């Protein structure tokens, strides 16, 4: 009975760790995606500001 409980607990711990790792990977991918989008938006804003300045001169 103890061996079964220990094996089951080990299996649940392993399964929980796998879920955590997958969640961390998804979060890293999401953060990278947001960073790329932010960089693109910043570059667009900078280009827009530059074009606006040159037209105003």
N, C-alpha and C positions, 0 to 999 in steps of 0.2 A: 504494500500500500504506500509506503514512504517513497519507494523508488518510482512508482507511477506518478505521485504528486510532484516529485522532484523533476522528473522528465517533462511533465506537463508544464510546470513553472518555467523550466528552461526554454521550452518551445515557445511559450507566450512571451518571454523576455526577448528571445531572438526575433520573433515576429514583430514585436513592438519596436525593436531597434531598426529593423528593415523599413518599417513604415516611417520612422523618424528620418532615416537617411533619404528615402524617396521624397519626403516633404522638404527636407533641406535642399535637395537637388532642384526641385521645382521652384523653391523660393529663390535660389541663386539664379536660375534661368529667368525668372520674372524680374528680378532686380536688374539683371543685365539688359533685359529688354527695355525696361523703364529708363535706364541710363542712356541707351542708344537713342531712344525717342527724345529724351531731354537734350542730348547733344545736338540732334538734328533740329529741334525747335530753337535752340540757342543760336545755331549757325544761321538758320533762316531769319531769325530776329536781327542778328548782326548784319546780314546782307541787306535786309529791308531798311535798317537804320542807315547803312552806308549809301544806299541808293537814294534815300530820302534826303540826306545831306548834300549829295552831289547835285540833285535836282534843284535844291533850294539855293545853291550858290550862284 
